[in-house]
Amino acid sequence: GTASLVKITAAEKKMAIKATKAMGLQVAGVDIIRSSKGPLLLEVNSSPGLEGIEAATEKDIASLMIQAVERHLKYHSQG
């Protein structure tokens, strides 16, 4: 398949977060399709490939993820 930029809806965001938490994950690739019935969950990837999203966004997603983990660890080590 191919990746392209889309603006996700609040329902899609909620579904992705809920699915990620249900799998006990902090980070996941969540595949959702849009249908006449609303968003449908296809799969939750515990180890998502980043090539498609990096190509579509022209961003270094791996580095952004590392920065987020570092911020999380720093925040929780201060408390």
Phi and psi restraints in degrees (value plus and minus 20) as a CYANA .aco file:
   2 THR   PHI    -145.2  -105.2
   2 THR   PSI     138.7   178.7
   3 ALA   PHI    -132.0   -92.0
   3 ALA   PSI     123.9   163.9
   4 SER   PHI    -167.7  -127.7
   4 SER   PSI     137.2   177.2
   5 LEU   PHI     -94.5   -54.5
   5 LEU   PSI     113.0   153.0
   6 VAL   PHI    -159.1  -119.1
   6 VAL   PSI     134.1   174.1
   7 LYS   PHI    -109.7   -69.7
   7 LYS   PSI      96.6   136.6
   8 ILE   PHI     -99.4   -59.4
   8 ILE   PSI     131.0   171.0
   9 THR   PHI    -105.6   -65.6
   9 THR   PSI     147.1   187.1
  10 ALA   PHI     -80.8   -40.8
  10 ALA   PSI     -58.7   -18.7
  11 ALA   PHI     -85.5   -45.5
  11 ALA   PSI     -59.5   -19.5
  12 GLU   PHI     -86.9   -46.9
  12 GLU   PSI     -61.8   -21.8
  13 LYS   PHI     -82.6   -42.6
  13 LYS   PSI     -65.7   -25.7
  14 LYS   PHI     -81.0   -41.0
  14 LYS   PSI     -63.1   -23.1
  15 MET   PHI     -82.1   -42.1
  15 MET   PSI     -64.5   -24.5
  16 ALA   PHI     -83.4   -43.4
  16 ALA   PSI     -64.2   -24.2
  17 ILE   PHI     -85.5   -45.5
  17 ILE   PSI     -64.6   -24.6
  18 LYS   PHI     -82.5   -42.5
  18 LYS   PSI     -62.6   -22.6
  19 ALA   PHI     -85.9   -45.9
  19 ALA   PSI     -60.8   -20.8
  20 THR   PHI     -82.7   -42.7
  20 THR   PSI     -66.8   -26.8
  21 LYS   PHI     -84.7   -44.7
  21 LYS   PSI     -58.5   -18.5
  22 ALA   PHI     -82.2   -42.2
  22 ALA   PSI     -49.8    -9.8
  23 MET   PHI    -105.7   -65.7
  23 MET   PSI     -21.6    18.4
  24 GLY   PHI      53.3    93.3
  24 GLY   PSI       8.4    48.4
  25 LEU   PHI    -128.9   -88.9
  25 LEU   PSI     133.1   173.1
  26 GLN   PHI    -113.7   -73.7
  26 GLN   PSI     -52.5   -12.5
  27 VAL   PHI    -154.7  -114.7
  27 VAL   PSI     117.4   157.4
  28 ALA   PHI    -177.7  -137.7
  28 ALA   PSI     136.9   176.9
  29 GLY   PHI    -117.3   -77.3
  29 GLY   PSI     101.5   141.5
  30 VAL   PHI    -134.4   -94.4
  30 VAL   PSI     100.3   140.3
  31 ASP   PHI    -114.8   -74.8
  31 ASP   PSI     101.6   141.6
  32 ILE   PHI    -149.6  -109.6
  32 ILE   PSI     120.2   160.2
  33 ILE   PHI    -137.0   -97.0
  33 ILE   PSI     133.1   173.1
  34 ARG   PHI    -113.6   -73.6
  34 ARG   PSI     117.7   157.7
  35 SER   PHI    -159.9  -119.9
  35 SER   PSI     153.8   193.8
  36 SER   PHI     -86.0   -46.0
  36 SER   PSI     -37.9     2.1
  37 LYS   PHI    -112.3   -72.3
  37 LYS   PSI     -19.4    20.6
  38 GLY   PHI      86.3   126.3
  38 GLY   PSI    -193.5  -153.5
  39 PRO   PHI     -87.6   -47.6
  39 PRO   PSI     120.9   160.9
  40 LEU   PHI    -141.1  -101.1
  40 LEU   PSI     110.5   150.5
  41 LEU   PHI     -99.2   -59.2
  41 LEU   PSI     106.1   146.1
  42 LEU   PHI    -115.9   -75.9
  42 LEU   PSI     -71.9   -31.9
  43 GLU   PHI    -183.3  -143.3
  43 GLU   PSI     140.2   180.2
  44 VAL   PHI    -139.4   -99.4
  44 VAL   PSI     101.8   141.8
  45 ASN   PHI    -123.6   -83.6
  45 ASN   PSI      96.8   136.8
  46 SER   PHI     -93.4   -53.4
  46 SER   PSI     -40.3    -0.3
  47 SER   PHI    -153.0  -113.0
  47 SER   PSI      53.8    93.8
  48 PRO   PHI     -90.8   -50.8
  48 PRO   PSI     124.3   164.3
  49 GLY   PHI     -94.3   -54.3
  49 GLY   PSI     122.8   162.8
  50 LEU   PHI    -127.1   -87.1
  50 LEU   PSI     -26.5    13.5
  51 GLU   PHI     -78.4   -38.4
  51 GLU   PSI     -66.4   -26.4
  52 GLY   PHI     -84.0   -44.0
  52 GLY   PSI     -66.7   -26.7
  53 ILE   PHI     -90.0   -50.0
  53 ILE   PSI     -55.0   -15.0
  54 GLU   PHI     -87.2   -47.2
  54 GLU   PSI     -58.4   -18.4
  55 ALA   PHI     -88.1   -48.1
  55 ALA   PSI     -61.4   -21.4
  56 ALA   PHI     -89.2   -49.2
  56 ALA   PSI     -57.3   -17.3
  57 THR   PHI    -115.6   -75.6
  57 THR   PSI     -35.2     4.8
  58 GLU   PHI      37.3    77.3
  58 GLU   PSI      16.0    56.0
  59 LYS   PHI    -143.4  -103.4
  59 LYS   PSI     132.0   172.0
  60 ASP   PHI    -106.5   -66.5
  60 ASP   PSI      65.4   105.4
  61 ILE   PHI     -83.9   -43.9
  61 ILE   PSI     -58.3   -18.3
  62 ALA   PHI     -78.5   -38.5
  62 ALA   PSI     -64.9   -24.9
  63 SER   PHI     -85.6   -45.6
  63 SER   PSI     -58.7   -18.7
  64 LEU   PHI     -83.9   -43.9
  64 LEU   PSI     -57.3   -17.3
  65 MET   PHI     -86.4   -46.4
  65 MET   PSI     -61.9   -21.9
  66 ILE   PHI     -82.0   -42.0
  66 ILE   PSI     -63.5   -23.5
  67 GLN   PHI     -81.0   -41.0
  67 GLN   PSI     -60.3   -20.3
  68 ALA   PHI     -84.8   -44.8
  68 ALA   PSI     -61.6   -21.6
  69 VAL   PHI     -84.1   -44.1
  69 VAL   PSI     -63.2   -23.2
  70 GLU   PHI     -80.9   -40.9
  70 GLU   PSI     -63.4   -23.4
  71 ARG   PHI     -82.5   -42.5
  71 ARG   PSI     -62.2   -22.2
  72 HIS   PHI     -81.8   -41.8
  72 HIS   PSI     -66.5   -26.5
  73 LEU   PHI     -85.5   -45.5
  73 LEU   PSI     -61.4   -21.4
  74 LYS   PHI     -82.9   -42.9
  74 LYS   PSI     -64.3   -24.3
  75 TYR   PHI     -81.3   -41.3
  75 TYR   PSI     -65.0   -25.0
  76 HIS   PHI     -98.4   -58.4
  76 HIS   PSI     -39.0     1.0
  77 SER   PHI    -103.2   -63.2
  77 SER   PSI     -34.6     5.4
  78 GLN   PHI    -104.1   -64.1
  78 GLN   PSI     -41.2    -1.2
